[in-house]
Amino acid sequence: MFDNLSEKLQRVFKNLRGEGKLSAENMEGALREIRMALLEADVNFRVVKQLIENIKQKAMGEEVLSSLSPSQQVIKIVQEELIKILGSHESKLRFANEPPSVFLIVGLQGSGKTTSTGKLARWLSKNGHRPMVVSVDIYRPAAREQLRIIARDVGQPIYEGAPGETQPLDLAKSARRESANSGRDVLLVDTAGRLHLDDQLMTELQQLKEQLNPVEILFVADAMTGQDAVKSADEFHKRLGITGVILTKMDGDARGGAALSIRHVTGQPLKFVGVGEKFDALEPFHPDRAANRILGMGDILSLIEKASAEIDQKKAVEMQRKLLDNDFTLEDFRDQLRSIRKLGPLQSLLGMMPKVGILKELKDVKVDENEINRVVAIIDSMTPHERDNHMIINGSRRRRIAKGSGTSVQEVNQLLKQYAQARKMMKSFSGGLTGGMLGKRMGKMKLPPGFPFGDMPGPPGR
């Protein structure tokens, strides 16, 4: 997410720091590079023009040019203007005074409406709501069946229609009645799409809007389509009056042009982003966090929120104690790896880390997701006694473990070697050499229990 743009902007700021002192001339050069970086990221040209004008007006001021750290001042200005373009603050969902709140999910065919409907239902359920879903797409083959399967997978109810109900308006009105009668507070209406915007589609959506009086009309767009997504969102807003945008496939979009353009062009906020194929891969959009990621500052807050939501707090506290006492076993190691996997794809987690100091090299790290699967398989092939005491694992046991896990003896050896090294390192930090200094420092840390990157050595390399 934003990888290409982030890399180019960091190069611009590095060059500015190299200047020592800013002048009108080198500032103009930096602005040209920022403009090119934004255009190459497929940001709408009107957005680029506005952004550069705002940055220039603030950055060319006497206070910035004469400051002791002018490059840092410029970074701060760029950050502020990016946040302003992205929306200034998180735009939360609106709900009706009397349930059920109706959300119309709209967009072109293939943008991910149906999957996003399921993801949003899951997210609402996890955040204290009782949603119901209904599909009124009577045109696309198996569209309603697709939503039925997704609803089952996310564990949320679906209104499938009474016999003879085959029209979108009838389905939607009956679903609203059913959701009210069954105590559901949100109804998600998955509407039909087209390969392109047409009058028949818009007439149907306008009728649904008039009959259902939705509190949210959420336009779903594919981030990978760049400015086509922005153009479609703008057209839907002019014809229908959307209230927000869900941008899918953000994890696969290294440019980020759609995310940076959509609010400025439509005037409507980006409310959620899809960051993976799994049903939990839907996140509220935070403009300030997105701006920080673009500038290489990472998104530690989102990472902490993921850890707090997914990791068992009691187990995390116990794991922290074991680490400090150098008492963690291979079984603990396996459980910790499983906990990290709950947070989502590792490549996505690395993208949340700030690109500073030794973490700067993380942008070049390519994570082999199968590596953790191999490590877990190896540990699973051990007996409880072997997982508790790795010292008893001799040659014959290693051959048995390798065969049982579908790996090689060399891979088993590599795991045991790195595990032993990790234990040795923890012992040197938590005891003898430092007099328990690590324990004292960790006791002062304010990170929530289970924050993975401080508590657990990474998976062994191959």
Residue, then its C-alpha position, 0 to 999 in steps of 0.5 A: m500500500f503506497d509503496n512506490l509513492s512512499e519510496k519516491l517521497q523519502r528520496v526527495f526528503k533525503n535530498l533536501r536533508g543533504e542540502g543543509k539549508l533550503s533555498a527557493e531554488n532547491m525547494e522548487g526542485a523538490l516540489r517538481e519531484i513531489r509533483m512527478a511522484l504523485l502523478e506517477a502514483d496515478v493521483n488525479f491531476r487536479v488533486v496534485k495541483q491543489l496539493i503542490e500549491n498548498i505545500k509551496q505556499k507554506a514551504m516557501g515561507e521565511e520561517v521554513l527557509s530560515s529554520l534550523s531543520p528546514s527539511q523536517q519542516v517540509i515533511k511536516i507540511v507535506q504530512e499536514e496537506l496529505i491528511k487534509i486531502l485524505g479527509s483530516h479524520e476518520s469518517k465513521l458510519r452513520f446509524a438511524n435513530e430507529p433501527p434498522s439502519v439501511f446501508l445500500i452497497v453500490g458500485l460497478q460489476g467486479s468491484g467487490k460489492t458482494t464480498s465487501t458486504g460480507k466483510l462489512a457485516r462481519w466488522l459490524s458484528k465484531n463492533g457491537h451491531r447485529p447486521m442482516v444482509v440481502s442481495v437484490d441483484i437479480y441479474r448476475p447469475a448466482a449473485r444471490e447464492q454467492l452472498r448466501i455462502i459469504a453470509r454463512d462463512v461470516g456467521q451472519p443472517i441473510y434474507e433470501g426472499a419469500p416465494g414469488e419475491t423476485q424484484p429488487l424493491d420487493l426483496a429489499k422492503s421485505a428484508r427491512r421488515e424481517s430485520a426489524n422483526s428479528g431485532r437486527d439493527v443494520l440491513l446491508v443491501d447488496t445491489a446489482g452492478r453493471l460493467h459500466l454505468d447506465d440509466q437502467l441501473m441508476t433508475e433502480l438504485q434511485q428507487l431503492k434509495e427512495q423506498l428504503n431511505p438509507v443512512e449510508i450509500l457506500f460506493v465500492a471501488d477497486a483500488m487497482t483501477g486507479q482513476d477509473a475508480v475515482k471517475s466512477a465514484d464521482e459519477f455515482h455521487k452525482r446521480l445517487g448521492i453516495t455517503g462514502v467509499i469502500l476501496t478494495k484491493m488496497d493491499g495490491d495497489a502500490r501506487g495509491g492514486a485512487a485513495l489520494s484522489i477520491r475524497h477531493v474529487t467526490g467530496q465524500p470520505l473513504k470509510f473502509v479499505g479492503v486489505g486482503e481476501k479474508f473476511d477480516a481484511l476490512e479496515p476503517f480508513h484513518p487519513d492520518r495513519a495513511a499519510n504517515r505510511i506514505l511518508g515512511m512513518g509506519d502505522i504502529l497504531s493500527l498494528i497495536e489495535k490488531a494485536s489487542a483485538e486478536i491476541d489473547q491477553k492472558k496468554a500474552v502476559e504469560m508469554q512475556r513472563k516466560l521470555l523474561d525468565n528464559d522459560f519459553t519452549l518450542e510449544d510456546f514458540r509455535d503458539q506465538l507464531r500462530s498468534i502473529r498469523k492471526l494479525g494478517p499477512l506478514q508482508s502487510l504487518l511489515g508495511m506498518m512498521p516505520k521505515v527508520g533506522i534498522l527498520k528501513e530495510l524492511k521495505d526490501v524484505k520478501v516474506d515467505e508465508n509458507e515458512i511459518n507453516r513449515v516451522v509450525a508443521i515441524i513443531d507439531s510433529m514433535t512429541p509434547h516431551e520434545r517440545d518441552n525439552h529440545m535437548i533430547i531431540n537426537g538424530s533419530r528423532r530429527r529424522r522422524i520429525a522431518k518425515g512427519s512434517g514433510t520437511s528435511v532434517q536440515e530444516v529441522n536442524q535449522l529450526l532447533k539451532q535458531y531456537a537455541q540461539a534465541r534462548k541464549m540471547m534472551k538469557s544474556f539479556s534477562g539475566g547475568l550480563t545485564g542484571g535483568m536490565l531487559g526486564k526492567r525496561m520491558g516493565k516500563m514499556k506501554l505497549p499492550p501485552g502480546f505486541p508481537f515484534g517486541d516479544m518474539p524472535g522471528p521465524p527461522g530462515r531457510 
